[in-house]
């Protein structure tokens, strides 16, 4: 009995040629697209650096102008003028002629005594200061105290002011209080430091006197 060997199957029998070709084509297509994306769309050559040329400019030497020496003006001759000769006029002295001799006063008269009267008294005694109505010369109003403004305090303070002969307040006292210590103090300090009065007079002379000054603090 004769045994025949069967042909062995080829190792490439199970290989799908179409599938391999398709995969190869797809890979090649993707590679081409990727290569195209890597290529820049436009290419701009790099700009050439600007060449700066430096030039050294030397200032042109200008010679100074020659100073011309002006000749001195000619000396003018001095002309001497003749001096005038003074003319002396003779002085004539006239002596008055006395026709009559001088009259000598040999008599005397007794003077009449005049009574000068009582001596004039120049003394002026102003006396103690009295209460008077004085006019204001300088009278700026006092500032409203901050604490009194916050509390809404109002009122009128009456001050008794001693004014000297020049019109300056020397003493300021509270005659009638406004009911609030801050208002009384503000009015007193303002009158004592800032106010000035027209002084009182007696026999035409200024004298010291007292004045009553009312100051009101009112809120709008």
Secondary structure, DSSP 8 states (H G I E B T S, - for coil): ----------TTTT--HHHHHHHHHHHHHHHHHHHHHHS-S----------------------------------------------------------S-----------------S---------S-EE----EEE-------HHHHHHT--EEEEEEEEE-TTSBEEEEEEEE--S-HHHHHHHHHHHHHH-EE--EEETTEEE-EEEEEEEEE---
